[in-house]
Amino acid sequence: MKKITLKISAFLLLTMFALQVQGQALYTVEGTYKISTSGLSPNLYVTVNTSTGAVEWAEELPGDDELQLWTIQNHRTPASAGLMEITGNITGLGTITLCTGDDSAHPAQTLIARPGDPVSVAYDGTSDPISYSGDYSGLDQFQRRKAKVNAEGLADATGSNPSDGNNALFLRNTLGTNSRYGVIPAAAGDPVQFDGGGIDVLQFHLVTPLSIVDFDTSSIFISNPVNEVLSIKGLTDNVKQVSVYSLLGSEVLTKKLSSKSDINLDVSGLSAGMYIVKLQGDNGSFSKKIIKQ
C-alpha cells in the first residue's frame, strides 16, 4: 500500500511539474518553436492556413505539424540590436516569412506569411536602409520581450518577469517598435494581431534548437573573396540547399543538394560587391557574407 501511495504521489508531482513547465514555455535559444496563447482552454497556436494563406489562431495540430512550426533566430540584417526573424517551411509553399501586413496604421497590425526568406537590407552607414523598394524589409523584424507572470506562467501585473527566457513579442516596422502581442483571440480562426495596448503572454514551445549539434558548420569552408567560382567544401548530409543572395535580398543563385558533396558555383556573371551565401538544412540555416571581386 505504501508503494502504491508513493507511486501516486510521484505521478501527481510529475503531472504538476509538466503543467507548470507548459505554463512557463519560454523563448530561450534560437530554434524551431510552436507559439501559443497562454491561459486559454484550450490554448491556440499561430498557424498557417494553406487555403487562404492567412496566419491565424488554431487548436494544436497532432504531432509537430509544419503548419505550426516557426524557426526563430537573430535577423540576418537587423535594423537594430536584438531583432529576430520568424520563418516557416511548408510543403508546396517552401519558405515563408512572418511579417506585418503593411507599414501603416502602426501600431495596430495583423500578421501575414509571405513567400521566401526575410529580406537582407543594405545600409548606407546610417540607421536608415537605403531603400525598401516595396520588399519586406522592415516588415519582418521582431523583438523578444518579457511580461510579468505569476508562478504558473500566466499574465499577472503584480507578478514578476521570467528570469531565464522571454514570454512576449514585439514587432518592428519602419515606424518603430511600439506594437506588441496584446490581442487575445476569442476563437480559433481569429487572425494573429498586435496592437499598442497591454503586453500579453505568449508561450514558446521549443521543438528543436538551432545548434552546431543539429547544424554543424565546423567542417564547411566557403571561399572568400571569390572571382569566377564560389567553392564550398566539407558539406554535410544536413545541408539540403545552397543559395546566394544580394544584400537587397534577391536570390541570384541556388542549388539543391541530394547528398554530401563539395560544390563549385559559377559566379562570373555576378557584379562585383558583397553577397550572402545561405546553407539551408532540415534543422536550420547558416549564412555568411562574401565579397565578389
N, C-alpha and C positions, 0 to 999 in steps of 0.2 A: 504493500500500500504506500509505503514511504517512497519507493522508487517511482511509482506512478505519479505521486504528488510532485516529485522533483521534475519529472519529465514534463508535466503540465505547466509547472512554473517556468521551466526553461523555454517552452514553446510560447508562452504568453510574453516573456521578456523579449524573445526574438521578434515576435509579431509587433510589439510596441516599438522596438528599435527600427524595424522596417518601415512602419508608418511614419516614425519621426524623420527618418532619412528621406522618405518620399516627400515629406512636407518641407524639407530643407534642401531640395535639389538645387545646387548652385552651379554657376559658371565658374570653373576653376582653372582649366587649361584649354589651349586650342584643341579642338576636336569636333567630332560629329555628335550632335545633340538632338533630342526631341525637346521642343519648347512648349510648355503647357501653362494654363492658368493655375492659380493656387486658391484652394478653399471652396471650389465648386464641387458639386456632386452630381455626375462625375466631372472631373476636370476635362477641359477641352484643349486640343493640341493645334498648333499652327500647321496648316495642311494645304497642299496644292490641289485645287480642283481641276483635274485634267479636262473636264468637259467645257469649263468656262475660262480656264487659265487664271482664275482668281486665287488669292490667298485668303483662306477663311479658317474659322474655328471648327473643329470636328472632334468627335469622340475618338479615343485612341484606337488605331487600327491594329489587327493582330500582328505579332512579331515586329521586326524592325522594318516596317514598310517604308519604301523610299519616298512616298508622298509626305512623310512626316519627319524625314531626316534632314538636318541642316548642319553644314560644316561651318563652324565659327572660328575665324582666325584673324590675326592682325591684317589690316587692309594693306594691300600691296603698295599703294601710294596714298597714305592718309593725308587729309588736309591739315591735320594737327595730331599731336601725340595721343595714343590710346584709342584710336578709332579702328573698328573691325569691319570685316566683310562677312556676309552670311549667304552661303550658296547651297544649292541642292543639285542632285543629278537624277533625272527622271528618264526611264526607258522610253525611247521615242522622241523625247524632247532634248536630251542632253543636259548640259549645264544650264542652270537658271540662277539668277541673282536676285536676292530680296532687295527691293528698292522702295522709295517713296513714290507715290503715284505721279507727282509732278513737283514743281518748285513754287507752287502758290499756296495761298491760304494757310501759311505757316502760323501756328504750329499744328493745326488740325490736318492729319494725314491718314490716308488709307494705304496699307502696304500692298504691293503687287510683286509678281515674279516676272522678270524679263529674261529673254533667252540670252545665253552667253555668260562670259566671265565678267567680274567687275572691271570697270574701265580704268586703265592707268592714265594718270594725269601728268602732263608736262608743266613745270613751273618755271617762271622767269626770274627766280631769285627773291620774289616777294611772297606774301602769304596767299596771293590770288593765282588761280590757274590761268594759263594763257588764254584758253578758250574752252567753253563747254560744248560748243558745236552741235548741240542737240543730242549729245550722247548721254550716258547715265552718270557721268562724273558729278560728284557732289550729291547724288541721289541714292547712293548705295553704301553710305558710311554710317555705322552705328557705334554707340558708346556704352560700355558696360558700367552699370551703376549699382548702388545699394539702396534698399528700402528697409525701414525698421520693421521688425517682426517680433512675435512672441516666441516662446520655447518650441512651439510646434511648427514654426516657419511661416505662420500666417500673418498678414498685414496687421500691424499694431503700432499706432503713432507713439505709444508710451513704451514700446519695446526698444530693441537695440539693433544696430546694423550687424549683419553677419561678418565675422572677422576673417573667415577663410574662403570667401568667394563672393560672387555677385548675384543678385536676385532681381535686378531691374534693368531696363534697357531704354536708352535714349536714341534718337536718330539725328543725323545731321544732314541738312541740305544746304544750299548756298546761302541761306538766310540765317543759319545759326543752329544751335543745339538745344532749343527750348522745348522740343517736342519729345514726349515720353509715353511709354505704355501706361495708359490710365483709363482706358475704356474697356471695362469688363464685359465680355459678351453675355447676352441674355439667353442665347440658344445656339446650338450647332448650326452652322451655315452663315453666322454673322461674319462680316469682314473683320480683318485684324486692323484695328485703328489706334492711332496715337493722338494725344492732344496736349494742351498746356496746363492741365489740371494736376491733381494729386498723382503721386508716383505709386503705382500698384505693383504687386509682386508677381513675377514670373518664375516658373520652375524650369531649370535647365537640366535635363536628364542625360547625363553623359553616356553615349553608346560606345564610341571608340575615340581614344585620344590620338591626336596627331603627334607622333613622336618618332625618333630615329629607330625605335623598335619596329614600328609599322611601316615607316617610310625612310629607309636607311639610305642616306646620300654620301656616306663616308667613302665609298669606293668610286663615286662618279666624278669624272673630270670633264669640264666644259671649257673648250678652248676660248681664250680671251686675251687680247683682242683677236679679231678674225679679219681675213681678207676675202678670199674666194670661197672657202669651205669652213663651215662650222662643224667641229668634231666633238662628239660626245662619247666618252668611253666609260667602261665599268658599270653599265646599266644593269639593274637587277630585274628579276621577273615581275616585280611590283610595278614597274613603270610601264604604263599602257599607251601613253601618247606624249609626243614632244611637240610643242608649239612655240612659235616665235611671234612676238607682238611688238608693234611700235609703241613709243611712250604715250601715244594718244589712244592706245587700246585696240588698234586694228590688228587682226590676225594676218600676218604676212606669209607664214609658212606653218605647215602642220604635217605630222607623220604619225600614224598609228603603228604600234608595235605588237607583234604576236608572240614574241619570245625575246629572251635576253640576248642582246647583241650590241656591238658598237655601231654607231651610225655617223655618216658624213652628209651634211645638208649643204646644197649649193646655195650660197647667199650672194653670189656675184651680181645678181640683179638688184640687190638692195642698195639704197643710197647710204652714204656714209653717215654715221650717227650712232646713237645709243638705242638698244633694243632689250627686250625682256625675253629670256628663254624660260619656258614653263614645262616642268615634268609633271605629268598627271598620273596618279595611280588609284587603286581601289580605296586606299586609306588616307588620301590626302594629296597634296601637291607641294612642289618646291619650285621657287622662282629665283633667277639670277640675272642681273643686268650684264650685258656685254657691249663692247664697242665694235662696230663695223667700220673698218678703215677704208 
